[in-house]
Amino acid sequence: MRVVRARYEGGVLKPLEPLDLKEGEEVEIGIRGEARALFGVIRRRRPDADFEELDKVIEEIESEGVL
């Protein structure tokens, strides 16, 4: 799996980096809110977590149905 940051403008998601995709190729997109909104939850679960661990913690929280 590859994570790509994108910006939503004018009703369209625009990737912030080039994508290696063929014209017309379909992909699945998962949308995750700002990580800052989860800061309190993450601090309670992992007070010593660094930002490299952020994705893993968010996935754990999502899998538990908290979000």
mmCIF file of the N, C-alpha and C atoms, coordinates in Angstrom:
data_MODEL
# 
_entry.id   MODEL 
# 
loop_
_atom_site.group_PDB 
_atom_site.id 
_atom_site.type_symbol 
_atom_site.label_atom_id 
_atom_site.label_alt_id 
_atom_site.label_comp_id 
_atom_site.label_asym_id 
_atom_site.label_entity_id 
_atom_site.label_seq_id 
_atom_site.pdbx_PDB_ins_code 
_atom_site.Cartn_x 
_atom_site.Cartn_y 
_atom_site.Cartn_z 
_atom_site.occupancy 
_atom_site.B_iso_or_equiv 
_atom_site.pdbx_formal_charge 
_atom_site.auth_seq_id 
_atom_site.auth_comp_id 
_atom_site.auth_asym_id 
_atom_site.auth_atom_id 
_atom_site.pdbx_PDB_model_num 
ATOM 1   N N  . MET A 1 1  ? 0.834   -1.174 0.000   1.00 0.00 ? 1  MET A N  1 
ATOM 2   C CA . MET A 1 1  ? 0.000   0.000  0.000   1.00 0.00 ? 1  MET A CA 1 
ATOM 3   C C  . MET A 1 1  ? 0.878   1.236  0.000   1.00 0.00 ? 1  MET A C  1 
ATOM 4   N N  . ARG A 1 2  ? 0.443   2.238  -0.717  1.00 0.00 ? 2  ARG A N  1 
ATOM 5   C CA . ARG A 1 2  ? 1.161   3.508  -0.783  1.00 0.00 ? 2  ARG A CA 1 
ATOM 6   C C  . ARG A 1 2  ? 0.248   4.613  -0.279  1.00 0.00 ? 2  ARG A C  1 
ATOM 7   N N  . VAL A 1 3  ? 0.750   5.484  0.567   1.00 0.00 ? 3  VAL A N  1 
ATOM 8   C CA . VAL A 1 3  ? -0.018  6.614  1.072   1.00 0.00 ? 3  VAL A CA 1 
ATOM 9   C C  . VAL A 1 3  ? 0.376   7.850  0.265   1.00 0.00 ? 3  VAL A C  1 
ATOM 10  N N  . VAL A 1 4  ? -0.617  8.551  -0.248  1.00 0.00 ? 4  VAL A N  1 
ATOM 11  C CA . VAL A 1 4  ? -0.385  9.754  -1.039  1.00 0.00 ? 4  VAL A CA 1 
ATOM 12  C C  . VAL A 1 4  ? -1.204  10.886 -0.444  1.00 0.00 ? 4  VAL A C  1 
ATOM 13  N N  . ARG A 1 5  ? -0.564  11.998 -0.174  1.00 0.00 ? 5  ARG A N  1 
ATOM 14  C CA . ARG A 1 5  ? -1.287  13.165 0.318   1.00 0.00 ? 5  ARG A CA 1 
ATOM 15  C C  . ARG A 1 5  ? -1.956  13.861 -0.869  1.00 0.00 ? 5  ARG A C  1 
ATOM 16  N N  . ALA A 1 6  ? -3.159  14.386 -0.620  1.00 0.00 ? 6  ALA A N  1 
ATOM 17  C CA . ALA A 1 6  ? -3.907  15.074 -1.665  1.00 0.00 ? 6  ALA A CA 1 
ATOM 18  C C  . ALA A 1 6  ? -4.643  16.262 -1.068  1.00 0.00 ? 6  ALA A C  1 
ATOM 19  N N  . ARG A 1 7  ? -5.014  17.189 -1.923  1.00 0.00 ? 7  ARG A N  1 
ATOM 20  C CA . ARG A 1 7  ? -5.789  18.360 -1.506  1.00 0.00 ? 7  ARG A CA 1 
ATOM 21  C C  . ARG A 1 7  ? -7.121  18.311 -2.238  1.00 0.00 ? 7  ARG A C  1 
ATOM 22  N N  . TYR A 1 8  ? -8.193  18.622 -1.522  1.00 0.00 ? 8  TYR A N  1 
ATOM 23  C CA . TYR A 1 8  ? -9.533  18.651 -2.110  1.00 0.00 ? 8  TYR A CA 1 
ATOM 24  C C  . TYR A 1 8  ? -9.818  20.077 -2.578  1.00 0.00 ? 8  TYR A C  1 
ATOM 25  N N  . GLU A 1 9  ? -9.993  20.269 -3.888  1.00 0.00 ? 9  GLU A N  1 
ATOM 26  C CA . GLU A 1 9  ? -10.251 21.581 -4.466  1.00 0.00 ? 9  GLU A CA 1 
ATOM 27  C C  . GLU A 1 9  ? -11.289 21.451 -5.570  1.00 0.00 ? 9  GLU A C  1 
ATOM 28  N N  . GLY A 1 10 ? -12.298 22.283 -5.514  1.00 0.00 ? 10 GLY A N  1 
ATOM 29  C CA . GLY A 1 10 ? -13.290 22.311 -6.585  1.00 0.00 ? 10 GLY A CA 1 
ATOM 30  C C  . GLY A 1 10 ? -13.971 20.977 -6.827  1.00 0.00 ? 10 GLY A C  1 
ATOM 31  N N  . GLY A 1 11 ? -14.181 20.202 -5.754  1.00 0.00 ? 11 GLY A N  1 
ATOM 32  C CA . GLY A 1 11 ? -14.851 18.918 -5.892  1.00 0.00 ? 11 GLY A CA 1 
ATOM 33  C C  . GLY A 1 11 ? -13.967 17.790 -6.382  1.00 0.00 ? 11 GLY A C  1 
ATOM 34  N N  . VAL A 1 12 ? -12.644 18.026 -6.437  1.00 0.00 ? 12 VAL A N  1 
ATOM 35  C CA . VAL A 1 12 ? -11.716 17.019 -6.964  1.00 0.00 ? 12 VAL A CA 1 
ATOM 36  C C  . VAL A 1 12 ? -10.547 16.844 -6.003  1.00 0.00 ? 12 VAL A C  1 
ATOM 37  N N  . LEU A 1 13 ? -10.147 15.588 -5.761  1.00 0.00 ? 13 LEU A N  1 
ATOM 38  C CA . LEU A 1 13 ? -8.929  15.323 -4.999  1.00 0.00 ? 13 LEU A CA 1 
ATOM 39  C C  . LEU A 1 13 ? -7.731  15.468 -5.928  1.00 0.00 ? 13 LEU A C  1 
ATOM 40  N N  . LYS A 1 14 ? -6.781  16.316 -5.533  1.00 0.00 ? 14 LYS A N  1 
ATOM 41  C CA . LYS A 1 14 ? -5.588  16.548 -6.352  1.00 0.00 ? 14 LYS A CA 1 
ATOM 42  C C  . LYS A 1 14 ? -4.364  16.074 -5.581  1.00 0.00 ? 14 LYS A C  1 
ATOM 43  N N  . PRO A 1 15 ? -3.678  15.039 -6.097  1.00 0.00 ? 15 PRO A N  1 
ATOM 44  C CA . PRO A 1 15 ? -2.489  14.533 -5.402  1.00 0.00 ? 15 PRO A CA 1 
ATOM 45  C C  . PRO A 1 15 ? -1.414  15.612 -5.329  1.00 0.00 ? 15 PRO A C  1 
ATOM 46  N N  . LEU A 1 16 ? -0.651  15.602 -4.238  1.00 0.00 ? 16 LEU A N  1 
ATOM 47  C CA . LEU A 1 16 ? 0.415   16.568 -4.046  1.00 0.00 ? 16 LEU A CA 1 
ATOM 48  C C  . LEU A 1 16 ? 1.749   16.080 -4.601  1.00 0.00 ? 16 LEU A C  1 
ATOM 49  N N  . GLU A 1 17 ? 1.743   14.921 -5.228  1.00 0.00 ? 17 GLU A N  1 
ATOM 50  C CA . GLU A 1 17 ? 2.943   14.373 -5.856  1.00 0.00 ? 17 GLU A CA 1 
ATOM 51  C C  . GLU A 1 17 ? 2.517   13.575 -7.084  1.00 0.00 ? 17 GLU A C  1 
ATOM 52  N N  . PRO A 1 18 ? 3.422   13.369 -8.040  1.00 0.00 ? 18 PRO A N  1 
ATOM 53  C CA . PRO A 1 18 ? 3.067   12.591 -9.235  1.00 0.00 ? 18 PRO A CA 1 
ATOM 54  C C  . PRO A 1 18 ? 2.694   11.148 -8.875  1.00 0.00 ? 18 PRO A C  1 
ATOM 55  N N  . LEU A 1 19 ? 1.749   10.593 -9.612  1.00 0.00 ? 19 LEU A N  1 
ATOM 56  C CA . LEU A 1 19 ? 1.325   9.211  -9.410  1.00 0.00 ? 19 LEU A CA 1 
ATOM 57  C C  . LEU A 1 19 ? 1.719   8.380  -10.620 1.00 0.00 ? 19 LEU A C  1 
ATOM 58  N N  . ASP A 1 20 ? 2.153   7.171  -10.371 1.00 0.00 ? 20 ASP A N  1 
ATOM 59  C CA . ASP A 1 20 ? 2.518   6.260  -11.456 1.00 0.00 ? 20 ASP A CA 1 
ATOM 60  C C  . ASP A 1 20 ? 1.291   5.428  -11.819 1.00 0.00 ? 20 ASP A C  1 
ATOM 61  N N  . LEU A 1 21 ? 0.310   6.062  -12.480 1.00 0.00 ? 21 LEU A N  1 
ATOM 62  C CA . LEU A 1 21 ? -0.939  5.405  -12.859 1.00 0.00 ? 21 LEU A CA 1 
ATOM 63  C C  . LEU A 1 21 ? -1.189  5.592  -14.346 1.00 0.00 ? 21 LEU A C  1 
ATOM 64  N N  . LYS A 1 22 ? -1.871  4.606  -14.943 1.00 0.00 ? 22 LYS A N  1 
ATOM 65  C CA . LYS A 1 22 ? -2.272  4.720  -16.340 1.00 0.00 ? 22 LYS A CA 1 
ATOM 66  C C  . LYS A 1 22 ? -3.574  5.506  -16.427 1.00 0.00 ? 22 LYS A C  1 
ATOM 67  N N  . GLU A 1 23 ? -3.771  6.226  -17.516 1.00 0.00 ? 23 GLU A N  1 
ATOM 68  C CA . GLU A 1 23 ? -5.007  6.973  -17.738 1.00 0.00 ? 23 GLU A CA 1 
ATOM 69  C C  . GLU A 1 23 ? -6.205  6.032  -17.619 1.00 0.00 ? 23 GLU A C  1 
ATOM 70  N N  . GLY A 1 24 ? -7.185  6.400  -16.822 1.00 0.00 ? 24 GLY A N  1 
ATOM 71  C CA . GLY A 1 24 ? -8.388  5.607  -16.637 1.00 0.00 ? 24 GLY A CA 1 
ATOM 72  C C  . GLY A 1 24 ? -8.276  4.511  -15.588 1.00 0.00 ? 24 GLY A C  1 
ATOM 73  N N  . GLU A 1 25 ? -7.085  4.325  -15.007 1.00 0.00 ? 25 GLU A N  1 
ATOM 74  C CA . GLU A 1 25 ? -6.898  3.297  -13.984 1.00 0.00 ? 25 GLU A CA 1 
ATOM 75  C C  . GLU A 1 25 ? -7.700  3.664  -12.740 1.00 0.00 ? 25 GLU A C  1 
ATOM 76  N N  . GLU A 1 26 ? -8.358  2.688  -12.149 1.00 0.00 ? 26 GLU A N  1 
ATOM 77  C CA . GLU A 1 26 ? -9.147  2.909  -10.942 1.00 0.00 ? 26 GLU A CA 1 
ATOM 78  C C  . GLU A 1 26 ? -8.341  2.517  -9.718  1.00 0.00 ? 26 GLU A C  1 
ATOM 79  N N  . VAL A 1 27 ? -8.540  3.267  -8.641  1.00 0.00 ? 27 VAL A N  1 
ATOM 80  C CA . VAL A 1 27 ? -7.868  3.000  -7.373  1.00 0.00 ? 27 VAL A CA 1 
ATOM 81  C C  . VAL A 1 27 ? -8.877  3.106  -6.243  1.00 0.00 ? 27 VAL A C  1 
ATOM 82  N N  . GLU A 1 28 ? -8.540  2.571  -5.083  1.00 0.00 ? 28 GLU A N  1 
ATOM 83  C CA . GLU A 1 28 ? -9.364  2.737  -3.889  1.00 0.00 ? 28 GLU A CA 1 
ATOM 84  C C  . GLU A 1 28 ? -8.730  3.820  -3.042  1.00 0.00 ? 28 GLU A C  1 
ATOM 85  N N  . ILE A 1 29 ? -9.561  4.680  -2.469  1.00 0.00 ? 29 ILE A N  1 
ATOM 86  C CA . ILE A 1 29 ? -9.061  5.773  -1.657  1.00 0.00 ? 29 ILE A CA 1 
ATOM 87  C C  . ILE A 1 29 ? -9.695  5.698  -0.274  1.00 0.00 ? 29 ILE A C  1 
ATOM 88  N N  . GLY A 1 30 ? -8.867  5.713  0.756   1.00 0.00 ? 30 GLY A N  1 
ATOM 89  C CA . GLY A 1 30 ? -9.342  5.805  2.132   1.00 0.00 ? 30 GLY A CA 1 
ATOM 90  C C  . GLY A 1 30 ? -9.115  7.230  2.611   1.00 0.00 ? 30 GLY A C  1 
ATOM 91  N N  . ILE A 1 31 ? -10.113 7.825  3.211   1.00 0.00 ? 31 ILE A N  1 
ATOM 92  C CA . ILE A 1 31 ? -9.986  9.211  3.653   1.00 0.00 ? 31 ILE A CA 1 
ATOM 93  C C  . ILE A 1 31 ? -9.870  9.243  5.167   1.00 0.00 ? 31 ILE A C  1 
ATOM 94  N N  . ARG A 1 32 ? -8.835  9.896  5.646   1.00 0.00 ? 32 ARG A N  1 
ATOM 95  C CA . ARG A 1 32 ? -8.552  10.003 7.067   1.00 0.00 ? 32 ARG A CA 1 
ATOM 96  C C  . ARG A 1 32 ? -8.489  11.483 7.415   1.00 0.00 ? 32 ARG A C  1 
ATOM 97  N N  . GLY A 1 33 ? -9.106  11.858 8.508   1.00 0.00 ? 33 GLY A N  1 
ATOM 98  C CA . GLY A 1 33 ? -9.096  13.255 8.930   1.00 0.00 ? 33 GLY A CA 1 
ATOM 99  C C  . GLY A 1 33 ? -7.729  13.694 9.417   1.00 0.00 ? 33 GLY A C  1 
ATOM 100 N N  . GLU A 1 34 ? -7.641  14.928 9.810   1.00 0.00 ? 34 GLU A N  1 
ATOM 101 C CA . GLU A 1 34 ? -6.397  15.480 10.330  1.00 0.00 ? 34 GLU A CA 1 
ATOM 102 C C  . GLU A 1 34 ? -5.928  14.704 11.558  1.00 0.00 ? 34 GLU A C  1 
ATOM 103 N N  . ALA A 1 35 ? -4.670  14.375 11.611  1.00 0.00 ? 35 ALA A N  1 
ATOM 104 C CA . ALA A 1 35 ? -4.104  13.647 12.749  1.00 0.00 ? 35 ALA A CA 1 
ATOM 105 C C  . ALA A 1 35 ? -4.199  14.468 14.025  1.00 0.00 ? 35 ALA A C  1 
ATOM 106 N N  . ARG A 1 36 ? -4.188  15.781 13.903  1.00 0.00 ? 36 ARG A N  1 
ATOM 107 C CA . ARG A 1 36 ? -4.253  16.624 15.098  1.00 0.00 ? 36 ARG A CA 1 
ATOM 108 C C  . ARG A 1 36 ? -5.540  16.388 15.880  1.00 0.00 ? 36 ARG A C  1 
ATOM 109 N N  . ALA A 1 37 ? -6.615  16.023 15.197  1.00 0.00 ? 37 ALA A N  1 
ATOM 110 C CA . ALA A 1 37 ? -7.882  15.775 15.876  1.00 0.00 ? 37 ALA A CA 1 
ATOM 111 C C  . ALA A 1 37 ? -7.784  14.562 16.799  1.00 0.00 ? 37 ALA A C  1 
ATOM 112 N N  . LEU A 1 38 ? -6.836  13.691 16.543  1.00 0.00 ? 38 LEU A N  1 
ATOM 113 C CA . LEU A 1 38 ? -6.666  12.474 17.346  1.00 0.00 ? 38 LEU A CA 1 
ATOM 114 C C  . LEU A 1 38 ? -5.570  12.600 18.393  1.00 0.00 ? 38 LEU A C  1 
ATOM 115 N N  . PHE A 1 39 ? -4.980  13.773 18.517  1.00 0.00 ? 39 PHE A N  1 
ATOM 116 C CA . PHE A 1 39 ? -3.823  13.945 19.394  1.00 0.00 ? 39 PHE A CA 1 
ATOM 117 C C  . PHE A 1 39 ? -4.099  13.490 20.823  1.00 0.00 ? 39 PHE A C  1 
ATOM 118 N N  . GLY A 1 40 ? -5.232  13.893 21.394  1.00 0.00 ? 40 GLY A N  1 
ATOM 119 C CA . GLY A 1 40 ? -5.548  13.523 22.772  1.00 0.00 ? 40 GLY A CA 1 
ATOM 120 C C  . GLY A 1 40 ? -5.657  12.025 22.965  1.00 0.00 ? 40 GLY A C  1 
ATOM 121 N N  . VAL A 1 41 ? -6.295  11.348 22.029  1.00 0.00 ? 41 VAL A N  1 
ATOM 122 C CA . VAL A 1 41 ? -6.442  9.890  22.101  1.00 0.00 ? 41 VAL A CA 1 
ATOM 123 C C  . VAL A 1 41 ? -5.072  9.233  22.013  1.00 0.00 ? 41 VAL A C  1 
ATOM 124 N N  . ILE A 1 42 ? -4.256  9.706  21.095  1.00 0.00 ? 42 ILE A N  1 
ATOM 125 C CA . ILE A 1 42 ? -2.929  9.117  20.909  1.00 0.00 ? 42 ILE A CA 1 
ATOM 126 C C  . ILE A 1 42 ? -2.063  9.347  22.147  1.00 0.00 ? 42 ILE A C  1 
ATOM 127 N N  . ARG A 1 43 ? -2.105  10.551 22.707  1.00 0.00 ? 43 ARG A N  1 
ATOM 128 C CA . ARG A 1 43 ? -1.303  10.842 23.901  1.00 0.00 ? 43 ARG A CA 1 
ATOM 129 C C  . ARG A 1 43 ? -1.691  9.929  25.066  1.00 0.00 ? 43 ARG A C  1 
ATOM 130 N N  . ARG A 1 44 ? -2.988  9.629  25.213  1.00 0.00 ? 44 ARG A N  1 
ATOM 131 C CA . ARG A 1 44 ? -3.415  8.743  26.303  1.00 0.00 ? 44 ARG A CA 1 
ATOM 132 C C  . ARG A 1 44 ? -2.954  7.310  26.054  1.00 0.00 ? 44 ARG A C  1 
ATOM 133 N N  . ARG A 1 45 ? -2.984  6.859  24.810  1.00 0.00 ? 45 ARG A N  1 
ATOM 134 C CA . ARG A 1 45 ? -2.588  5.486  24.499  1.00 0.00 ? 45 ARG A CA 1 
ATOM 135 C C  . ARG A 1 45 ? -1.080  5.303  24.486  1.00 0.00 ? 45 ARG A C  1 
ATOM 136 N N  . ARG A 1 46 ? -0.376  6.251  23.916  1.00 0.00 ? 46 ARG A N  1 
ATOM 137 C CA . ARG A 1 46 ? 1.077   6.161  23.751  1.00 0.00 ? 46 ARG A CA 1 
ATOM 138 C C  . ARG A 1 46 ? 1.738   7.496  24.054  1.00 0.00 ? 46 ARG A C  1 
ATOM 139 N N  . PRO A 1 47 ? 1.902   7.832  25.336  1.00 0.00 ? 47 PRO A N  1 
ATOM 140 C CA . PRO A 1 47 ? 2.455   9.144  25.683  1.00 0.00 ? 47 PRO A CA 1 
ATOM 141 C C  . PRO A 1 47 ? 3.851   9.397  25.119  1.00 0.00 ? 47 PRO A C  1 
ATOM 142 N N  . ASP A 1 48 ? 4.597   8.342  24.830  1.00 0.00 ? 48 ASP A N  1 
ATOM 143 C CA . ASP A 1 48 ? 5.955   8.511  24.300  1.00 0.00 ? 48 ASP A CA 1 
ATOM 144 C C  . ASP A 1 48 ? 6.032   8.305  22.789  1.00 0.00 ? 48 ASP A C  1 
ATOM 145 N N  . ALA A 1 49 ? 4.896   8.191  22.096  1.00 0.00 ? 49 ALA A N  1 
ATOM 146 C CA . ALA A 1 49 ? 4.883   7.913  20.656  1.00 0.00 ? 49 ALA A CA 1 
ATOM 147 C C  . ALA A 1 49 ? 5.457   9.080  19.864  1.00 0.00 ? 49 ALA A C  1 
ATOM 148 N N  . ASP A 1 50 ? 6.227   8.758  18.838  1.00 0.00 ? 50 ASP A N  1 
ATOM 149 C CA . ASP A 1 50 ? 6.709   9.794  17.935  1.00 0.00 ? 50 ASP A CA 1 
ATOM 150 C C  . ASP A 1 50 ? 5.818   9.800  16.688  1.00 0.00 ? 50 ASP A C  1 
ATOM 151 N N  . PHE A 1 51 ? 6.024   10.764 15.823  1.00 0.00 ? 51 PHE A N  1 
ATOM 152 C CA . PHE A 1 51 ? 5.150   10.919 14.667  1.00 0.00 ? 51 PHE A CA 1 
ATOM 153 C C  . PHE A 1 51 ? 5.256   9.757  13.683  1.00 0.00 ? 51 PHE A C  1 
ATOM 154 N N  . GLU A 1 52 ? 6.353   9.025  13.694  1.00 0.00 ? 52 GLU A N  1 
ATOM 155 C CA . GLU A 1 52 ? 6.493   7.863  12.812  1.00 0.00 ? 52 GLU A CA 1 
ATOM 156 C C  . GLU A 1 52 ? 5.511   6.757  13.193  1.00 0.00 ? 52 GLU A C  1 
ATOM 157 N N  . GLU A 1 53 ? 5.104   6.733  14.456  1.00 0.00 ? 53 GLU A N  1 
ATOM 158 C CA . GLU A 1 53 ? 4.152   5.732  14.931  1.00 0.00 ? 53 GLU A CA 1 
ATOM 159 C C  . GLU A 1 53 ? 2.703   6.165  14.719  1.00 0.00 ? 53 GLU A C  1 
ATOM 160 N N  . LEU A 1 54 ? 2.492   7.393  14.341  1.00 0.00 ? 54 LEU A N  1 
ATOM 161 C CA . LEU A 1 54 ? 1.148   7.962  14.250  1.00 0.00 ? 54 LEU A CA 1 
ATOM 162 C C  . LEU A 1 54 ? 0.219   7.128  13.377  1.00 0.00 ? 54 LEU A C  1 
ATOM 163 N N  . ASP A 1 55 ? 0.653   6.746  12.183  1.00 0.00 ? 55 ASP A N  1 
ATOM 164 C CA . ASP A 1 55 ? -0.202  5.957  11.291  1.00 0.00 ? 55 ASP A CA 1 
ATOM 165 C C  . ASP A 1 55 ? -0.650  4.656  11.935  1.00 0.00 ? 55 ASP A C  1 
ATOM 166 N N  . LYS A 1 56 ? 0.276   3.963  12.591  1.00 0.00 ? 56 LYS A N  1 
ATOM 167 C CA . LYS A 1 56 ? -0.054  2.685  13.222  1.00 0.00 ? 56 LYS A CA 1 
ATOM 168 C C  . LYS A 1 56 ? -1.102  2.868  14.313  1.00 0.00 ? 56 LYS A C  1 
ATOM 169 N N  . VAL A 1 57 ? -0.942  3.897  15.135  1.00 0.00 ? 57 VAL A N  1 
ATOM 170 C CA . VAL A 1 57 ? -1.889  4.149  16.220  1.00 0.00 ? 57 VAL A CA 1 
ATOM 171 C C  . VAL A 1 57 ? -3.263  4.506  15.660  1.00 0.00 ? 57 VAL A C  1 
ATOM 172 N N  . ILE A 1 58 ? -3.308  5.339  14.631  1.00 0.00 ? 58 ILE A N  1 
ATOM 173 C CA . ILE A 1 58 ? -4.588  5.714  14.028  1.00 0.00 ? 58 ILE A CA 1 
ATOM 174 C C  . ILE A 1 58 ? -5.287  4.482  13.458  1.00 0.00 ? 58 ILE A C  1 
ATOM 175 N N  . GLU A 1 59 ? -4.542  3.597  12.797  1.00 0.00 ? 59 GLU A N  1 
ATOM 176 C CA . GLU A 1 59 ? -5.138  2.370  12.262  1.00 0.00 ? 59 GLU A CA 1 
ATOM 177 C C  . GLU A 1 59 ? -5.712  1.502  13.382  1.00 0.00 ? 59 GLU A C  1 
ATOM 178 N N  . GLU A 1 60 ? -5.019  1.411  14.515  1.00 0.00 ? 60 GLU A N  1 
ATOM 179 C CA . GLU A 1 60 ? -5.533  0.652  15.652  1.00 0.00 ? 60 GLU A CA 1 
ATOM 180 C C  . GLU A 1 60 ? -6.848  1.234  16.147  1.00 0.00 ? 60 GLU A C  1 
ATOM 181 N N  . ILE A 1 61 ? -6.893  2.546  16.273  1.00 0.00 ? 61 ILE A N  1 
ATOM 182 C CA . ILE A 1 61 ? -8.101  3.220  16.750  1.00 0.00 ? 61 ILE A CA 1 
ATOM 183 C C  . ILE A 1 61 ? -9.252  2.998  15.775  1.00 0.00 ? 61 ILE A C  1 
ATOM 184 N N  . GLU A 1 62 ? -8.978  3.131  14.475  1.00 0.00 ? 62 GLU A N  1 
ATOM 185 C CA . GLU A 1 62 ? -10.014 2.915  13.465  1.00 0.00 ? 62 GLU A CA 1 
ATOM 186 C C  . GLU A 1 62 ? -10.532 1.484  13.506  1.00 0.00 ? 62 GLU A C  1 
ATOM 187 N N  . SER A 1 63 ? -9.654  0.515  13.664  1.00 0.00 ? 63 SER A N  1 
ATOM 188 C CA . SER A 1 63 ? -10.076 -0.884 13.679  1.00 0.00 ? 63 SER A CA 1 
ATOM 189 C C  . SER A 1 63 ? -10.941 -1.216 14.891  1.00 0.00 ? 63 SER A C  1 
ATOM 190 N N  . GLU A 1 64 ? -10.803 -0.440 15.961  1.00 0.00 ? 64 GLU A N  1 
ATOM 191 C CA . GLU A 1 64 ? -11.627 -0.644 17.145  1.00 0.00 ? 64 GLU A CA 1 
ATOM 192 C C  . GLU A 1 64 ? -12.982 0.055  17.027  1.00 0.00 ? 64 GLU A C  1 
ATOM 193 N N  . GLY A 1 65 ? -13.189 0.790  15.940  1.00 0.00 ? 65 GLY A N  1 
ATOM 194 C CA . GLY A 1 65 ? -14.472 1.446  15.713  1.00 0.00 ? 65 GLY A CA 1 
ATOM 195 C C  . GLY A 1 65 ? -14.653 2.738  16.473  1.00 0.00 ? 65 GLY A C  1 
ATOM 196 N N  . VAL A 1 66 ? -13.564 3.293  17.010  1.00 0.00 ? 66 VAL A N  1 
ATOM 197 C CA . VAL A 1 66 ? -13.652 4.547  17.733  1.00 0.00 ? 66 VAL A CA 1 
ATOM 198 C C  . VAL A 1 66 ? -13.991 5.695  16.794  1.00 0.00 ? 66 VAL A C  1 
ATOM 199 N N  . LEU A 1 67 ? -13.505 5.625  15.572  1.00 0.00 ? 67 LEU A N  1 
ATOM 200 C CA . LEU A 1 67 ? -13.758 6.681  14.579  1.00 0.00 ? 67 LEU A CA 1 
ATOM 201 C C  . LEU A 1 67 ? -14.822 6.265  13.605  1.00 0.00 ? 67 LEU A C  1 
# 
